[in-house]
Amino acid sequence: MKERLFILAWVCITIVAFGMGLLFYWSFIDGKYVNVPLTFNSNQVATEKQTYKKGDPVAIQWDYCKGVDTVSDISITLTDGIIYFLPPIKSNRTVGCYNSFTVITKIPDAIKSGDYKLDGTITFKINPIKNINYKVESNMFWIDENDDMQEQIDLNTERIDYLTNNL
């Protein structure tokens, strides 16, 4: 009887020690020292263009290496003092290094002209108890509210030329 209790106590101690070791590994080591999900070669992502119009697709160039085979959740905001939340994205790129342009969103129709930047958060679920977040931001770019601005300028120039020459 004492022998069974002794064995049961050692089994319980072994299970508790293994569980504590696993929790320690998941909390402090996994994703930081082992299984690092993402390594950026540049802290800033660059937009493809410096000027966009409503409805234009926005492509960003980023240079990074993905280290784990897991799905990432990407949330993006357009910021100019006011924060515009854009639809979230799920990505499941394979493990490897990339330096590419990726279309991530379209410029919303209900947006004012101005200087904007993209702010993003990339979230990886590394293990059952830990998520790792990466913050990225783009360069500043201009959004032109009026799609026909150049046509209006050209039309006004023609009117001024006509009035100047015919009056």
Backbone torsions as a table, in degrees:
resi	resn	phi	psi	omega
1	MET	NA	-44.3	177.7
2	LYS	-64.0	-35.2	-179.3
3	GLU	-64.7	-40.3	179.1
4	ARG	-66.8	-41.8	178.0
5	LEU	-64.6	-39.0	177.8
6	PHE	-62.3	-46.2	178.6
7	ILE	-64.5	-44.3	178.7
8	LEU	-61.0	-41.5	177.9
9	ALA	-62.5	-43.8	178.8
10	TRP	-66.8	-36.9	176.3
11	VAL	-63.4	-45.6	179.1
12	CYS	-62.9	-44.8	178.8
13	ILE	-62.3	-40.2	179.2
14	THR	-64.6	-42.9	180.0
15	ILE	-65.7	-44.1	179.2
16	VAL	-63.9	-43.8	179.9
17	ALA	-64.1	-42.2	178.0
18	PHE	-63.0	-43.4	179.1
19	GLY	-62.3	-42.5	178.5
20	MET	-66.4	-39.3	177.1
21	GLY	-63.7	-41.7	178.4
22	LEU	-64.6	-43.7	177.5
23	LEU	-62.3	-41.5	177.3
24	PHE	-61.9	-45.8	179.3
25	TYR	-60.9	-49.6	-179.4
26	TRP	-62.1	-38.0	-174.9
27	SER	-77.8	-40.5	-168.7
28	PHE	-116.1	-19.5	-174.3
29	ILE	-112.0	-48.4	-176.2
30	ASP	-63.1	127.4	179.3
31	GLY	90.2	-17.1	178.9
32	LYS	-105.9	-47.6	-179.9
33	TYR	-110.0	-27.5	179.8
34	VAL	-127.2	144.5	179.0
35	ASN	59.0	46.2	178.2
36	VAL	-67.8	119.6	-172.7
37	PRO	-72.0	-33.6	-172.9
38	LEU	-148.6	136.6	174.8
39	THR	-129.2	119.3	179.2
40	PHE	-91.1	136.3	174.5
41	ASN	-89.3	-10.0	175.3
42	SER	-148.1	138.2	-178.7
43	ASN	-75.8	-18.3	-177.1
44	GLN	-113.6	140.4	173.0
45	VAL	-97.2	147.1	-177.1
46	ALA	-111.8	135.2	175.5
47	THR	-76.5	154.2	-177.7
48	GLU	-66.4	-37.2	-178.2
49	LYS	-125.2	166.9	176.7
50	GLN	-99.3	-14.7	-179.8
51	THR	-134.0	132.0	179.3
52	TYR	-128.1	157.6	173.4
53	LYS	-117.3	165.9	177.8
54	LYS	-54.1	135.0	177.4
55	GLY	85.5	-10.3	178.6
56	ASP	-66.9	139.7	172.3
57	PRO	-73.0	142.6	179.5
58	VAL	-107.6	119.5	176.0
59	ALA	-109.6	139.3	177.6
60	ILE	-118.7	148.9	174.6
61	GLN	-106.1	128.5	176.0
62	TRP	-141.9	149.6	-175.1
63	ASP	-119.0	107.4	-174.0
64	TYR	-151.0	165.9	173.9
65	CYS	-125.3	129.2	177.2
66	LYS	-97.2	128.9	-172.4
67	GLY	-107.7	-10.7	-179.7
68	VAL	-130.7	150.5	-179.3
69	ASP	-94.1	81.9	179.3
70	THR	-146.4	158.5	179.9
71	VAL	-77.5	139.4	175.8
72	SER	-112.4	145.5	174.7
73	ASP	-103.9	128.4	-177.3
74	ILE	-119.0	122.8	174.2
75	SER	-113.0	135.4	-173.1
76	ILE	-128.6	141.8	173.6
77	THR	-128.7	146.7	169.3
78	LEU	-96.4	129.1	-173.5
79	THR	-128.0	131.0	171.9
80	ASP	-143.1	28.1	-169.8
81	GLY	108.2	-37.0	170.8
82	ILE	-105.4	139.3	-178.1
83	ILE	-99.6	123.2	175.8
84	TYR	-106.5	116.0	-179.8
85	PHE	-82.5	131.6	179.3
86	LEU	-105.4	158.9	-178.2
87	PRO	-58.6	140.5	179.8
88	PRO	-69.4	158.4	-177.5
89	ILE	-125.6	143.2	170.0
90	LYS	-109.8	137.5	-179.1
91	SER	-131.4	139.3	177.8
92	ASN	-135.6	53.8	176.2
93	ARG	-66.2	151.1	179.1
94	THR	-73.6	162.2	178.5
95	VAL	-62.9	134.2	179.6
96	GLY	154.8	-178.2	-179.5
97	CYS	-105.8	142.5	-176.2
98	TYR	-137.2	142.7	169.1
99	ASN	-139.7	90.6	-170.7
100	SER	-147.5	165.3	171.2
101	PHE	-89.8	133.2	-179.8
102	THR	-129.9	125.5	175.6
103	VAL	-75.6	121.6	-175.3
104	ILE	-113.1	-22.3	-177.7
105	THR	-165.5	177.4	170.9
106	LYS	-119.6	150.3	176.5
107	ILE	-68.6	125.4	-179.7
108	PRO	-63.9	152.8	179.1
109	ASP	-72.5	-31.2	-176.4
110	ALA	-94.9	67.4	-178.8
111	ILE	-141.6	145.9	-178.9
112	LYS	-88.9	159.7	174.6
113	SER	-65.9	148.6	176.4
114	GLY	157.1	179.0	175.9
115	ASP	-85.1	131.4	-178.1
116	TYR	-133.2	164.6	168.0
117	LYS	-142.7	157.4	175.8
118	LEU	-97.2	130.2	172.3
119	ASP	-114.5	133.6	-178.0
120	GLY	-133.9	153.6	172.8
121	THR	-127.4	124.2	178.3
122	ILE	-107.6	123.7	-176.0
123	THR	-117.4	128.7	175.6
124	PHE	-115.2	132.1	171.8
125	LYS	-91.0	104.3	-173.4
126	ILE	-80.1	-42.3	-179.4
127	ASN	-151.6	179.8	-174.6
128	PRO	-60.7	-18.9	-176.7
129	ILE	-119.5	3.1	-172.6
130	LYS	-138.1	131.9	169.1
131	ASN	-113.1	145.3	175.0
132	ILE	-118.2	129.7	-179.4
133	ASN	-110.3	139.1	173.7
134	TYR	-120.9	132.8	177.6
135	LYS	-101.3	133.1	176.1
136	VAL	-133.7	154.3	174.7
137	GLU	-143.0	152.1	-178.4
138	SER	-97.5	175.1	170.9
139	ASN	-69.8	166.1	175.4
140	MET	-76.3	143.6	175.6
141	PHE	-144.4	163.3	-175.1
142	TRP	-102.0	135.2	171.6
143	ILE	-111.1	123.4	-179.2
144	ASP	-95.0	116.4	-177.4
145	GLU	-69.2	-35.9	-173.9
146	ASN	-97.5	112.0	-179.2
147	ASP	-67.2	-27.7	-174.0
148	ASP	-103.9	23.7	-175.0
149	MET	-60.9	-46.1	-178.9
150	GLN	-65.2	-38.1	177.0
151	GLU	-63.3	-39.7	178.2
152	GLN	-66.2	-40.1	178.1
153	ILE	-62.9	-45.3	179.4
154	ASP	-62.6	-41.6	179.7
155	LEU	-65.1	-43.5	177.9
156	ASN	-64.4	-38.1	177.4
157	THR	-62.9	-43.0	178.1
158	GLU	-63.0	-41.4	179.3
159	ARG	-63.4	-44.3	179.3
160	ILE	-62.5	-45.0	177.9
161	ASP	-60.0	-43.1	-179.4
162	TYR	-63.2	-48.5	-178.7
163	LEU	-65.2	-37.9	179.5
164	THR	-65.4	-41.3	-176.3
165	ASN	-82.0	-23.1	-174.7
166	ASN	-108.5	4.5	178.4
167	LEU	-110.6	NA	NA
